[in-house]
C-alpha cells in the first residue's frame, strides 16, 4: 500500500457496481456521472489486473475475481467506516443518505405510502424512500433487474429467485360521488348495472369486476378506463359513474375528497398482498430493515 496509493473511492464504486450490476444505476446511486463511474472501473481493472466485470445484454456480470474480492472490500470499507468518530457534532451532517426503492401500484401508494414514509423517518432518518410505480405483472422482473429493492404487490410472486411474505388482504368496495345518489341504501344489482363505470385496469380492457359479473351472466357499462387509481378523484368528481376498487384504495380515496363507498351487491373474492425481495438482499442490511418496517406498518 505504501508504494501503491489507492483511492478508497474506487472501492466504493466497486461495491456499488457489485450491488447494481449496472454502471448507469451505480452512477445514479452514487451521485456521479456514468463517465466518472466508467473511469473508476478502468482504474479498478488496472489496480487488480482483472476485468472485474463483463458486459452482457442484461447488465454487468462480475468475474470470479470480483466475486472473491466483494466480501473483502466490503469488510475493509466497514472497518474504515467504524473508525469515524460518530460522536462529533458533525456526525449527523456526515451521515450517508441511503436510497431504498420500493415498487408498488398506486392503490398501495395511496393507502400505505404515507405510513411507510413516516415510520422510516422515525426509525431510519438517513434513509430516503423512493416509491416507483409497478404492478404484479412486472414487479418480479423489476426486482431481478435491480430496478427496485422491494415490491409490494397483490398475490404472491412465484419466481424462485425471490422471497415473499404476505402482509394483508383486501376485498372490493364501490366508490362514487354522493351528489349523484341521495341516501345511503345498499346498491342493488339492478342499480349497479344501470350506472356508468370507471374501470381501473392495467390492460384497460377488463378487470376483476367484469370476471365476477361474467360468472353470473352479467355485464356492466364501462364509460372509461384508466391505469391509475389516483385518477379516480378527478374522474368521479361531479359524475354519476361508479368505480369498484380494492377496499384499501377506496378508504384512501374517500379520505381525500367528498366521496362515499358502499358494499358491492355481488360477492367479490378477497385477495392477499405482500412484500417481495431478492435473495441477495440479505447482504444489504438497510433494505432488510426497511422491509421489516414495511411489514410492521401493515401490523404483521
ZADO-1210 file (C-alpha; in nm, 4 decimals, padded with zeros to 6 digits):
<atoms>
<atom x="00.0000" y="00.0000" z="00.0000" code="UNK" pos="1"/>
<atom x="00.2901" y="00.2355" z="00.0699" code="UNK" pos="2"/>
<atom x="00.4136" y="00.2021" z="-00.2871" code="UNK" pos="3"/>
<atom x="00.0658" y="00.1714" z="-00.4408" code="UNK" pos="4"/>
<atom x="-00.1534" y="00.4555" z="-00.3149" code="UNK" pos="5"/>
<atom x="-00.5191" y="00.3620" z="-00.3522" code="UNK" pos="6"/>
<atom x="-00.8132" y="00.5987" z="-00.3855" code="UNK" pos="7"/>
<atom x="-01.0666" y="00.4472" z="-00.1445" code="UNK" pos="8"/>
<atom x="-01.3449" y="00.5991" z="-00.3529" code="UNK" pos="9"/>
<atom x="-01.2638" y="00.3330" z="-00.6117" code="UNK" pos="10"/>
<atom x="-01.3619" y="00.0653" z="-00.3614" code="UNK" pos="11"/>
<atom x="-01.6928" y="00.2413" z="-00.3015" code="UNK" pos="12"/>
<atom x="-01.7572" y="00.2394" z="-00.6771" code="UNK" pos="13"/>
<atom x="-01.6693" y="-00.1312" z="-00.6902" code="UNK" pos="14"/>
<atom x="-01.9136" y="-00.2033" z="-00.4076" code="UNK" pos="15"/>
<atom x="-02.1938" y="-00.0166" z="-00.5851" code="UNK" pos="16"/>
<atom x="-02.1217" y="-00.1860" z="-00.9179" code="UNK" pos="17"/>
<atom x="-02.1454" y="-00.5250" z="-00.7464" code="UNK" pos="18"/>
<atom x="-02.4746" y="-00.4224" z="-00.5905" code="UNK" pos="19"/>
<atom x="-02.6352" y="-00.2753" z="-00.9021" code="UNK" pos="20"/>
<atom x="-02.4615" y="-00.4690" z="-01.1843" code="UNK" pos="21"/>
<atom x="-02.5180" y="-00.1580" z="-01.3957" code="UNK" pos="22"/>
<atom x="-02.2885" y="00.1402" z="-01.4436" code="UNK" pos="23"/>
<atom x="-02.5912" y="00.3637" z="-01.5039" code="UNK" pos="24"/>
<atom x="-02.7700" y="00.2658" z="-01.1822" code="UNK" pos="25"/>
<atom x="-02.4458" y="00.2731" z="-00.9825" code="UNK" pos="26"/>
<atom x="-02.3775" y="00.6267" z="-01.1062" code="UNK" pos="27"/>
<atom x="-02.7280" y="00.7380" z="-01.0091" code="UNK" pos="28"/>
<atom x="-02.6982" y="00.5977" z="-00.6569" code="UNK" pos="29"/>
<atom x="-02.3511" y="00.7463" z="-00.6078" code="UNK" pos="30"/>
<atom x="-02.4496" y="01.0852" z="-00.7473" code="UNK" pos="31"/>
<atom x="-02.1806" y="01.0603" z="-01.0165" code="UNK" pos="32"/>
<atom x="-02.1838" y="01.0770" z="-01.3937" code="UNK" pos="33"/>
<atom x="-02.1708" y="00.7495" z="-01.5859" code="UNK" pos="34"/>
<atom x="-01.8422" y="00.8637" z="-01.7366" code="UNK" pos="35"/>
<atom x="-01.6924" y="00.9013" z="-01.3877" code="UNK" pos="36"/>
<atom x="-01.8029" y="00.5504" z="-01.2926" code="UNK" pos="37"/>
<atom x="-01.6588" y="00.4096" z="-01.6166" code="UNK" pos="38"/>
<atom x="-01.3293" y="00.5871" z="-01.5462" code="UNK" pos="39"/>
<atom x="-01.3225" y="00.4418" z="-01.1941" code="UNK" pos="40"/>
<atom x="-01.3856" y="00.0956" z="-01.3347" code="UNK" pos="41"/>
<atom x="-01.0873" y="00.1331" z="-01.5678" code="UNK" pos="42"/>
<atom x="-00.8686" y="00.2245" z="-01.2705" code="UNK" pos="43"/>
<atom x="-01.0045" y="-00.0695" z="-01.0709" code="UNK" pos="44"/>
<atom x="-00.9219" y="-00.3067" z="-01.3558" code="UNK" pos="45"/>
<atom x="-00.5673" y="-00.1735" z="-01.3682" code="UNK" pos="46"/>
<atom x="-00.5351" y="-00.1921" z="-00.9895" code="UNK" pos="47"/>
<atom x="-00.6424" y="-00.5567" z="-00.9667" code="UNK" pos="48"/>
<atom x="-00.5176" y="-00.6755" z="-01.3042" code="UNK" pos="49"/>
<atom x="-00.8588" y="-00.8225" z="-01.3857" code="UNK" pos="50"/>
<atom x="-01.1599" y="-00.7148" z="-01.5978" code="UNK" pos="51"/>
<atom x="-01.3793" y="-00.7477" z="-01.2830" code="UNK" pos="52"/>
<atom x="-01.6991" y="-00.7096" z="-01.4904" code="UNK" pos="53"/>
<atom x="-01.8041" y="-00.8148" z="-01.8391" code="UNK" pos="54"/>
<atom x="-02.0920" y="-00.6533" z="-02.0232" code="UNK" pos="55"/>
<atom x="-02.3959" y="-00.8614" z="-02.1179" code="UNK" pos="56"/>
<atom x="-02.7385" y="-00.7773" z="-02.2580" code="UNK" pos="57"/>
<atom x="-02.8800" y="-00.7850" z="-01.9036" code="UNK" pos="58"/>
<atom x="-02.6067" y="-00.5736" z="-01.7451" code="UNK" pos="59"/>
<atom x="-02.2672" y="-00.6325" z="-01.5858" code="UNK" pos="60"/>
<atom x="-02.1506" y="-00.9813" z="-01.4973" code="UNK" pos="61"/>
<atom x="-01.8825" y="-01.0000" z="-01.2229" code="UNK" pos="62"/>
<atom x="-01.5774" y="-01.2122" z="-01.2896" code="UNK" pos="63"/>
<atom x="-01.4707" y="-01.4852" z="-01.0417" code="UNK" pos="64"/>
<atom x="-01.2044" y="-01.2465" z="-00.9093" code="UNK" pos="65"/>
<atom x="-01.4677" y="-00.9785" z="-00.8430" code="UNK" pos="66"/>
<atom x="-01.6850" y="-01.2294" z="-00.6560" code="UNK" pos="67"/>
<atom x="-01.3875" y="-01.3157" z="-00.4311" code="UNK" pos="68"/>
<atom x="-01.2997" y="-00.9502" z="-00.3773" code="UNK" pos="69"/>
<atom x="-01.6507" y="-00.8391" z="-00.2829" code="UNK" pos="70"/>
<atom x="-01.6626" y="-00.9588" z="00.0817" code="UNK" pos="71"/>
<atom x="-01.3028" y="-00.8470" z="00.1394" code="UNK" pos="72"/>
<atom x="-01.3682" y="-00.4956" z="00.0092" code="UNK" pos="73"/>
<atom x="-01.6985" y="-00.4679" z="00.1971" code="UNK" pos="74"/>
<atom x="-01.5230" y="-00.5723" z="00.5184" code="UNK" pos="75"/>
<atom x="-01.2424" y="-00.3202" z="00.4579" code="UNK" pos="76"/>
<atom x="-01.4896" y="-00.0365" z="00.3959" code="UNK" pos="77"/>
<atom x="-01.6819" y="-00.1397" z="00.7067" code="UNK" pos="78"/>
<atom x="-01.3668" y="-00.1214" z="00.9186" code="UNK" pos="79"/>
<atom x="-01.2805" y="00.2210" z="00.7806" code="UNK" pos="80"/>
<atom x="-01.6343" y="00.3426" z="00.8434" code="UNK" pos="81"/>
<atom x="-01.6136" y="00.2174" z="01.2010" code="UNK" pos="82"/>
<atom x="-01.3070" y="00.4325" z="01.2695" code="UNK" pos="83"/>
<atom x="-01.5026" y="00.7525" z="01.2125" code="UNK" pos="84"/>
<atom x="-01.5994" y="00.9407" z="01.5236" code="UNK" pos="85"/>
<atom x="-01.9786" y="00.9187" z="01.5362" code="UNK" pos="86"/>
<atom x="-01.9959" y="01.1360" z="01.8492" code="UNK" pos="87"/>
<atom x="-01.8739" y="01.4566" z="01.6869" code="UNK" pos="88"/>
<atom x="-02.1223" y="01.7428" z="01.6271" code="UNK" pos="89"/>
<atom x="-02.0746" y="01.6972" z="01.2522" code="UNK" pos="90"/>
<atom x="-02.1679" y="01.3270" z="01.2602" code="UNK" pos="91"/>
<atom x="-02.5258" y="01.3874" z="01.1507" code="UNK" pos="92"/>
<atom x="-02.4096" y="01.6041" z="00.8610" code="UNK" pos="93"/>
<atom x="-02.1696" y="01.3293" z="00.7506" code="UNK" pos="94"/>
<atom x="-02.4304" y="01.0556" z="00.7735" code="UNK" pos="95"/>
<atom x="-02.4803" y="00.8968" z="00.4360" code="UNK" pos="96"/>
<atom x="-02.8265" y="00.9111" z="00.2837" code="UNK" pos="97"/>
<atom x="-02.9220" y="00.5622" z="00.1658" code="UNK" pos="98"/>
<atom x="-03.1820" y="00.5284" z="-00.1085" code="UNK" pos="99"/>
<atom x="-03.4248" y="00.2348" z="-00.0947" code="UNK" pos="100"/>
<atom x="-03.6548" y="00.1887" z="-00.3943" code="UNK" pos="101"/>
<atom x="-03.9963" y="00.0370" z="-00.3276" code="UNK" pos="102"/>
<atom x="-04.2059" y="-00.0737" z="-00.6240" code="UNK" pos="103"/>
<atom x="-04.5830" y="-00.0663" z="-00.5804" code="UNK" pos="104"/>
<atom x="-04.9012" y="00.0195" z="-00.7663" code="UNK" pos="105"/>
<atom x="-05.0649" y="00.3493" z="-00.6843" code="UNK" pos="106"/>
<atom x="-05.3509" y="00.1946" z="-00.4835" code="UNK" pos="107"/>
<atom x="-05.0925" y="00.0733" z="-00.2302" code="UNK" pos="108"/>
<atom x="-04.9107" y="00.4064" z="-00.2549" code="UNK" pos="109"/>
<atom x="-05.2330" y="00.5962" z="-00.1792" code="UNK" pos="110"/>
<atom x="-05.3299" y="00.3710" z="00.1102" code="UNK" pos="111"/>
<atom x="-04.9958" y="00.2882" z="00.2736" code="UNK" pos="112"/>
<atom x="-04.7245" y="00.5131" z="00.1273" code="UNK" pos="113"/>
<atom x="-04.7507" y="00.7904" z="00.3876" code="UNK" pos="114"/>
<atom x="-04.7403" y="00.5422" z="00.6759" code="UNK" pos="115"/>
<atom x="-04.4291" y="00.3717" z="00.5381" code="UNK" pos="116"/>
<atom x="-04.2520" y="00.7053" z="00.4890" code="UNK" pos="117"/>
<atom x="-04.3473" y="00.8260" z="00.8384" code="UNK" pos="118"/>
<atom x="-04.2241" y="00.5093" z="01.0090" code="UNK" pos="119"/>
<atom x="-03.8999" y="00.5139" z="00.8106" code="UNK" pos="120"/>
<atom x="-03.8385" y="00.8777" z="00.9048" code="UNK" pos="121"/>
<atom x="-03.8844" y="00.7942" z="01.2732" code="UNK" pos="122"/>
<atom x="-03.6634" y="00.4853" z="01.2775" code="UNK" pos="123"/>
<atom x="-03.4181" y="00.5381" z="00.9894" code="UNK" pos="124"/>
<atom x="-03.3808" y="00.9144" z="00.9287" code="UNK" pos="125"/>
<atom x="-03.0885" y="00.8677" z="00.6882" code="UNK" pos="126"/>
<atom x="-03.2939" y="00.6557" z="00.4504" code="UNK" pos="127"/>
<atom x="-03.4699" y="00.8115" z="00.1534" code="UNK" pos="128"/>
<atom x="-03.7647" y="00.6083" z="00.0250" code="UNK" pos="129"/>
<atom x="-03.8322" y="00.6196" z="-00.3490" code="UNK" pos="130"/>
<atom x="-04.1766" y="00.4889" z="-00.4437" code="UNK" pos="131"/>
<atom x="-04.1720" y="00.3595" z="-00.8005" code="UNK" pos="132"/>
<atom x="-04.4804" y="00.2612" z="-00.9966" code="UNK" pos="133"/>
<atom x="-04.5031" y="-00.1090" z="-01.0713" code="UNK" pos="134"/>
<atom x="-04.7605" y="-00.3875" z="-01.0538" code="UNK" pos="135"/>
<atom x="-04.7831" y="-00.7618" z="-01.0029" code="UNK" pos="136"/>
<atom x="-04.7222" y="-00.8257" z="-01.3745" code="UNK" pos="137"/>
<atom x="-04.3815" y="-00.6579" z="-01.3885" code="UNK" pos="138"/>
<atom x="-04.2604" y="-00.6487" z="-01.0259" code="UNK" pos="139"/>
<atom x="-04.0638" y="-00.9738" z="-01.0422" code="UNK" pos="140"/>
<atom x="-03.8702" y="-00.8580" z="-01.3480" code="UNK" pos="141"/>
<atom x="-03.8050" y="-00.5167" z="-01.1904" code="UNK" pos="142"/>
<atom x="-03.6658" y="-00.6853" z="-00.8777" code="UNK" pos="143"/>
<atom x="-03.4445" y="-00.9227" z="-01.0734" code="UNK" pos="144"/>
<atom x="-03.3203" y="-00.6359" z="-01.2919" code="UNK" pos="145"/>
<atom x="-03.2436" y="-00.4436" z="-00.9684" code="UNK" pos="146"/>
<atom x="-03.4605" y="-00.1518" z="-01.0754" code="UNK" pos="147"/>
<atom x="-03.6267" y="-00.1733" z="-00.7323" code="UNK" pos="148"/>
<atom x="-03.5167" y="-00.3168" z="-00.3964" code="UNK" pos="149"/>
<atom x="-03.8571" y="-00.4199" z="-00.2589" code="UNK" pos="150"/>
<atom x="-04.2008" y="-00.4721" z="-00.4122" code="UNK" pos="151"/>
<atom x="-04.5492" y="-00.4529" z="-00.2628" code="UNK" pos="152"/>
<atom x="-04.7904" y="-00.6438" z="-00.4842" code="UNK" pos="153"/>
<atom x="-05.1212" y="-00.8248" z="-00.4798" code="UNK" pos="154"/>
<atom x="-05.0992" y="-01.2015" z="-00.4845" code="UNK" pos="155"/>
<atom x="-04.7768" y="-01.3924" z="-00.4373" code="UNK" pos="156"/>
<atom x="-04.4710" y="-01.3766" z="-00.6620" code="UNK" pos="157"/>
<atom x="-04.3696" y="-01.7310" z="-00.7513" code="UNK" pos="158"/>
<atom x="-04.0289" y="-01.6509" z="-00.9029" code="UNK" pos="159"/>
<atom x="-03.7810" y="-01.8891" z="-00.7370" code="UNK" pos="160"/>
<atom x="-03.5177" y="-01.6136" z="-00.7274" code="UNK" pos="161"/>
<atom x="-03.7340" y="-01.4023" z="-00.4955" code="UNK" pos="162"/>
<atom x="-03.8678" y="-01.4258" z="-00.1430" code="UNK" pos="163"/>
<atom x="-04.2177" y="-01.3132" z="-00.0421" code="UNK" pos="164"/>
<atom x="-04.4129" y="-01.2515" z="00.2763" code="UNK" pos="165"/>
<atom x="-04.7882" y="-01.1870" z="00.2956" code="UNK" pos="166"/>
<atom x="-04.8785" y="-00.8754" z="00.4947" code="UNK" pos="167"/>
<atom x="-05.2541" y="-00.8356" z="00.4483" code="UNK" pos="168"/>
<atom x="-05.5622" y="-00.8863" z="00.2357" code="UNK" pos="169"/>
<atom x="-05.8316" y="-00.6752" z="00.0759" code="UNK" pos="170"/>
<atom x="-06.1784" y="-00.7001" z="-00.0769" code="UNK" pos="171"/>
<atom x="-06.3652" y="-00.4606" z="-00.3068" code="UNK" pos="172"/>
<atom x="-06.5874" y="-00.1570" z="-00.2498" code="UNK" pos="173"/>
<atom x="-06.7884" y="00.0801" z="-00.4693" code="UNK" pos="174"/>
<atom x="-06.6778" y="00.4465" z="-00.4703" code="UNK" pos="175"/>
<atom x="-06.8977" y="00.7274" z="-00.6043" code="UNK" pos="176"/>
<atom x="-06.9804" y="01.0969" z="-00.5780" code="UNK" pos="177"/>
<atom x="-07.2666" y="01.1137" z="-00.3217" code="UNK" pos="178"/>
<atom x="-07.4292" y="01.4020" z="-00.5106" code="UNK" pos="179"/>
<atom x="-07.5261" y="01.1503" z="-00.7790" code="UNK" pos="180"/>
<atom x="-07.7115" y="00.9279" z="-00.5323" code="UNK" pos="181"/>
<atom x="-07.9199" y="01.0647" z="-00.2453" code="UNK" pos="182"/>
<atom x="-07.9360" y="00.8371" z="00.0546" code="UNK" pos="183"/>
<atom x="-07.7099" y="00.5531" z="00.1551" code="UNK" pos="184"/>
<atom x="-07.9197" y="00.2474" z="00.0828" code="UNK" pos="185"/>
<atom x="-07.7242" y="-00.0602" z="-00.0278" code="UNK" pos="186"/>
<atom x="-07.6715" y="-00.0933" z="-00.4004" code="UNK" pos="187"/>
<atom x="-07.8935" y="-00.3466" z="-00.5724" code="UNK" pos="188"/>
<atom x="-07.7636" y="-00.5429" z="-00.8683" code="UNK" pos="189"/>
<atom x="-08.0083" y="-00.3557" z="-01.0914" code="UNK" pos="190"/>
<atom x="-07.8873" y="-00.0120" z="-00.9821" code="UNK" pos="191"/>
<atom x="-07.5248" y="-00.1217" z="-01.0021" code="UNK" pos="192"/>
<atom x="-07.5633" y="-00.2338" z="-01.3629" code="UNK" pos="193"/>
<atom x="-07.7670" y="00.0728" z="-01.4630" code="UNK" pos="194"/>
<atom x="-07.4841" y="00.3131" z="-01.3772" code="UNK" pos="195"/>
<atom x="-07.1763" y="00.4002" z="-01.5819" code="UNK" pos="196"/>
<atom x="-06.8485" y="00.2552" z="-01.4524" code="UNK" pos="197"/>
<atom x="-06.4890" y="00.3748" z="-01.4499" code="UNK" pos="198"/>
<atom x="-06.2565" y="00.0786" z="-01.4944" code="UNK" pos="199"/>
<atom x="-05.9117" y="00.0743" z="-01.3333" code="UNK" pos="200"/>
<atom x="-05.7056" y="-00.1887" z="-01.5105" code="UNK" pos="201"/>
<atom x="-05.3501" y="-00.2476" z="-01.6303" code="UNK" pos="202"/>
<atom x="-05.4861" y="-00.3636" z="-01.9667" code="UNK" pos="203"/>
<atom x="-05.7633" y="-00.1050" z="-01.9811" code="UNK" pos="204"/>
<atom x="-05.9973" y="-00.3721" z="-02.1191" code="UNK" pos="205"/>
<atom x="-06.1372" y="-00.5652" z="-01.8231" code="UNK" pos="206"/>
<atom x="-06.0862" y="-00.6267" z="-01.4542" code="UNK" pos="207"/>
<atom x="-06.1876" y="-00.8396" z="-01.1579" code="UNK" pos="208"/>
<atom x="-06.5344" y="-00.6802" z="-01.1560" code="UNK" pos="209"/>
<atom x="-06.6013" y="-00.7989" z="-01.5107" code="UNK" pos="210"/>
<atom x="-06.4882" y="-01.1508" z="-01.4171" code="UNK" pos="211"/>
<atom x="-06.7272" y="-01.1596" z="-01.1200" code="UNK" pos="212"/>
<atom x="-07.0178" y="-01.0292" z="-01.3275" code="UNK" pos="213"/>
<atom x="-06.9437" y="-01.2813" z="-01.6035" code="UNK" pos="214"/>
<atom x="-06.9817" y="-01.5659" z="-01.3530" code="UNK" pos="215"/>
<atom x="-07.3427" y="-01.4504" z="-01.3083" code="UNK" pos="216"/>
<atom x="-07.4018" y="-01.3914" z="-01.6779" code="UNK" pos="217"/>
<atom x="-07.3956" y="-01.0135" z="-01.6277" code="UNK" pos="218"/>
<atom x="-07.2108" y="-00.7200" z="-01.7858" code="UNK" pos="219"/>
<atom x="-07.1597" y="-00.3600" z="-01.6813" code="UNK" pos="220"/>
<atom x="-07.1355" y="-00.0475" z="-01.8919" code="UNK" pos="221"/>
<atom x="-06.7783" y="00.0848" z="-01.8831" code="UNK" pos="222"/>
<atom x="-06.7705" y="00.4549" z="-01.9594" code="UNK" pos="223"/>
<atom x="-06.3918" y="00.4937" z="-01.9485" code="UNK" pos="224"/>
<atom x="-06.0784" y="00.3189" z="-01.8242" code="UNK" pos="225"/>
<atom x="-05.7610" y="00.4328" z="-01.6500" code="UNK" pos="226"/>
<atom x="-05.4474" y="00.2591" z="-01.5300" code="UNK" pos="227"/>
<atom x="-05.4187" y="00.4789" z="-01.2166" code="UNK" pos="228"/>
<atom x="-05.6352" y="00.4647" z="-00.9062" code="UNK" pos="229"/>
<atom x="-05.5257" y="00.8177" z="-00.8172" code="UNK" pos="230"/>
<atom x="-05.7056" y="00.9480" z="-01.1276" code="UNK" pos="231"/>
<atom x="-06.0428" y="00.8472" z="-00.9823" code="UNK" pos="232"/>
<atom x="-06.0610" y="01.1533" z="-00.7581" code="UNK" pos="233"/>
<atom x="-06.0815" y="01.3602" z="-01.0780" code="UNK" pos="234"/>
<atom x="-06.2832" y="01.1199" z="-01.2927" code="UNK" pos="235"/>
<atom x="-06.5584" y="01.0539" z="-01.0365" code="UNK" pos="236"/>
<atom x="-06.5952" y="01.4154" z="-00.9274" code="UNK" pos="237"/>
<atom x="-06.9343" y="01.5590" z="-01.0297" code="UNK" pos="238"/>
<atom x="-07.0124" y="01.2369" z="-01.2178" code="UNK" pos="239"/>
<atom x="-07.2758" y="00.9672" z="-01.1776" code="UNK" pos="240"/>
<atom x="-07.0248" y="00.6936" z="-01.2567" code="UNK" pos="241"/>
<atom x="-06.9087" y="00.4245" z="-01.0144" code="UNK" pos="242"/>
<atom x="-06.5688" y="00.2670" z="-00.9548" code="UNK" pos="243"/>
<atom x="-06.5274" y="-00.0748" z="-00.7964" code="UNK" pos="244"/>
<atom x="-06.1820" y="-00.0895" z="-00.6415" code="UNK" pos="245"/>
<atom x="-05.9877" y="-00.2598" z="-00.3598" code="UNK" pos="246"/>
<atom x="-06.1168" y="-00.1562" z="-00.0185" code="UNK" pos="247"/>
<atom x="-05.7829" y="-00.0100" z="00.0960" code="UNK" pos="248"/>
<atom x="-05.7811" y="00.2193" z="-00.2097" code="UNK" pos="249"/>
<atom x="-06.1485" y="00.3067" z="-00.1543" code="UNK" pos="250"/>
<atom x="-06.0807" y="00.4183" z="00.2035" code="UNK" pos="251"/>
<atom x="-05.7835" y="00.6273" z="00.0891" code="UNK" pos="252"/>
<atom x="-05.9863" y="00.7896" z="-00.1895" code="UNK" pos="253"/>
<atom x="-06.2773" y="00.8738" z="00.0405" code="UNK" pos="254"/>
<atom x="-06.0309" y="01.0237" z="00.2863" code="UNK" pos="255"/>
<atom x="-05.9071" y="01.2626" z="00.0168" code="UNK" pos="256"/>
<atom x="-06.2370" y="01.4045" z="-00.1031" code="UNK" pos="257"/>
<atom x="-06.6158" y="01.4114" z="-00.0767" code="UNK" pos="258"/>
<atom x="-06.6699" y="01.0554" z="-00.1949" code="UNK" pos="259"/>
<atom x="-06.8706" y="00.7706" z="-00.0450" code="UNK" pos="260"/>
<atom x="-06.8068" y="00.3995" z="-00.0541" code="UNK" pos="261"/>
<atom x="-07.0551" y="00.1137" z="-00.0402" code="UNK" pos="262"/>
<atom x="-07.0566" y="-00.2628" z="-00.0442" code="UNK" pos="263"/>
<atom x="-07.0791" y="-00.4437" z="-00.3769" code="UNK" pos="264"/>
<atom x="-07.4139" y="-00.6157" z="-00.4463" code="UNK" pos="265"/>
<atom x="-07.2296" y="-00.9326" z="-00.5542" code="UNK" pos="266"/>
<atom x="-06.9671" y="-01.1220" z="-00.3576" code="UNK" pos="267"/>
<atom x="-06.6107" y="-01.0466" z="-00.4623" code="UNK" pos="268"/>
<atom x="-06.3106" y="-01.2632" z="-00.3704" code="UNK" pos="269"/>
<atom x="-06.0632" y="-01.1354" z="-00.1145" code="UNK" pos="270"/>
<atom x="-05.7027" y="-01.1344" z="-00.2210" code="UNK" pos="271"/>
<atom x="-05.3721" y="-01.1266" z="-00.0352" code="UNK" pos="272"/>
<atom x="-05.0906" y="-00.8786" z="-00.0832" code="UNK" pos="273"/>
<atom x="-04.7342" y="-00.8825" z="00.0377" code="UNK" pos="274"/>
<atom x="-04.3725" y="-00.7744" z="00.0141" code="UNK" pos="275"/>
<atom x="-04.1123" y="-00.9382" z="-00.2117" code="UNK" pos="276"/>
<atom x="-03.7334" y="-00.9071" z="-00.2326" code="UNK" pos="277"/>
<atom x="-03.4312" y="-01.0730" z="-00.3888" code="UNK" pos="278"/>
<atom x="-03.2422" y="-01.3457" z="-00.2035" code="UNK" pos="279"/>
<atom x="-02.9209" y="-01.1425" z="-00.2172" code="UNK" pos="280"/>
<atom x="-03.0904" y="-00.8522" z="-00.0357" code="UNK" pos="281"/>
<atom x="-02.9849" y="-01.0182" z="00.2896" code="UNK" pos="282"/>
<atom x="-02.6416" y="-00.8688" z="00.2195" code="UNK" pos="283"/>
<atom x="-02.7941" y="-00.5188" z="00.2241" code="UNK" pos="284"/>
<atom x="-02.8962" y="-00.4605" z="00.5875" code="UNK" pos="285"/>
<atom x="-03.0595" y="-00.1228" z="00.5228" code="UNK" pos="286"/>
<atom x="-03.3011" y="-00.2681" z="00.2676" code="UNK" pos="287"/>
<atom x="-03.3840" y="-00.5551" z="00.5022" code="UNK" pos="288"/>
<atom x="-03.4569" y="-00.3067" z="00.7800" code="UNK" pos="289"/>
<atom x="-03.6888" y="-00.1095" z="00.5514" code="UNK" pos="290"/>
<atom x="-03.8606" y="-00.4368" z="00.4607" code="UNK" pos="291"/>
<atom x="-03.9180" y="-00.5036" z="00.8313" code="UNK" pos="292"/>
<atom x="-04.0602" y="-00.1518" z="00.8762" code="UNK" pos="293"/>
<atom x="-04.2996" y="-00.2070" z="00.5855" code="UNK" pos="294"/>
<atom x="-04.4155" y="-00.5343" z="00.7395" code="UNK" pos="295"/>
<atom x="-04.4601" y="-00.3557" z="01.0736" code="UNK" pos="296"/>
<atom x="-04.6601" y="-00.0751" z="00.9091" code="UNK" pos="297"/>
<atom x="-04.9126" y="-00.3368" z="00.7949" code="UNK" pos="298"/>
<atom x="-04.9491" y="-00.4583" z="01.1529" code="UNK" pos="299"/>
<atom x="-04.7897" y="-00.8004" z="01.0966" code="UNK" pos="300"/>
</atoms>
